[in-house]
Amino acid sequence: MFNYYLKDKSGNIAVMFALGLMTLMIGAGAAMDLTSMTSKKTTYQGLADAAVLAAARSGETEQNALELIAIDVVGGNNLGGDVLTTTLVLTAEGHAQVTINGTYDTILMGMFGVGAKNVAVVSESPLPSSEPVNIVLVLDTTGSMTFNNKIGSLKTAASDLITFLEAYNNDALKVGVVPFAKYVNIGLSRRNKIWVENTTDYAIPLPDYCYFPVIGQTNCRMEPYAATPPSGPTPAGTCYNDGVSYSCGGSSGSSGSPAGSRQVCDNVYASTQVCTPQVETHTWNGCVGSRLDPWHKRHEYSGSKIPGLMDEPCGSEILALTNNLGNVKTMINAMTVNYSTYIPSGLIWGWRALEPVMPLTEASGAYEAKTQKVMILMTDGVNTLSKNGIMHDGSDYADADLVTKNLCQNINDAKIQVFSIAYEVTDIATKNMLQACATENTMYYDAGDASALQAAFQDIGARILRIRLTH
């Protein structure tokens, strides 16, 4: 009889279906709860990120004050009303670390004995004081920047960048500015520095200028003069300013003038000469050239003096690193334009501004070892000059490009983050050179107009001082 019951298979399908359905329900419930829990964790992570960023940007350095900021941010953005515990600690590296703990009440899994789950997230960010940044703006102020008011657009974009940076802790941020053209102006105040030479003004005596002064006139009479014939218009020609062509010259012609007469007299001279001493003066205006190879591609002084250039006109003076960002904006807005382009002159002094050794030492300090170093290079055109000994008056443009590339490589090798901006540049080779100069391809900007230039500076500012989330 038992064998009969054992062999009876009626109802097995129903049992198997019930067991299979239960398994499917458990799987579906687990998937649904897992999805919901992942979504909640993502929400909590966003709260933690916002909290740690707010704390880090606040300028506070005490843990209790920072934690209160984090708690306020989480509470203000906890739209779901979840019960959350927010804590903030300072790590040994000086970073703010926010932890948020919450719970997820399971739905379907609760039917199978799986209760509430803990959901914890962590977000970490360096405080500004623990992540100092030195930034130097290497800005093209050549004659071509006068066209389309490019210099005005540059001043606006660069000043807006400084305004953005002013929101951060000045003690942890320094900015310098290196305007460049044919040369760089290091400023008359550095005339007597040990690392520069040939900066002393001097005068060479010349023979006196002697003449017999006019003491009267005699033999005055009327004399005729000829008519001036009319002239036709002359067409305009083409001139160049830092490689940019523009229309110049030409005239509309003249109608001429009739003949006439005028009074003419003979001068009466004194019998004794008057003599005036003459001198030939030579003045240093702050311009510096390049050292001889290979020193023109090295930033440090190391006993090799940088040549001052007598009688050369210079543009705006450089501003070494400073945390007075108001002075930085004043300097940017006072920049003037002139002369032609030699990009290496800006690169080498931008590099020097970021290094703690002579010739410029403003980068030195307590946080020197862990300071981020950032260079922003902006130019609107090709090299129109090249190195010629210590001068920059040559026309070997290929050599100028080669020096530019070598300096860019050396600067990147020195662990300096380089952003480069090509502003209304049409030369493909120059664009490629500037892109290669940037530390990463995404750190190069091809700004075709003023709005694109402003957007480039805004993006660079956000990337430089975006307080990076490390967890």
Beta strands, then each sheet from edge to edge (+ up, - down):
strand 1: 85-90
strand 2: 95-104
strand 3: 117-126
strand 4: 133-140
strand 5: 173-180
strand 6: 184-185
strand 7: 196-197
strand 8: 202-211
strand 9: 214-225
strand 10: 237-241
strand 11: 244-248
strand 12: 260-269
strand 13: 274-282
strand 14: 284-288
strand 15: 306-310
strand 16: 319-322
strand 17: 372-379
strand 18: 386-388
strand 19: 391-394
strand 20: 417-423
strand 21: 444-447
sheet 1: 1+ 2- 3+
sheet 2: 16+ 5- 4- 17- 20- 21-
sheet 3: 6+ 14- 15+ 7+
sheet 4: 8+ 13-
sheet 5: 9+ 12-
sheet 6: 10+ 11-
sheet 7: 18+ 19-
end
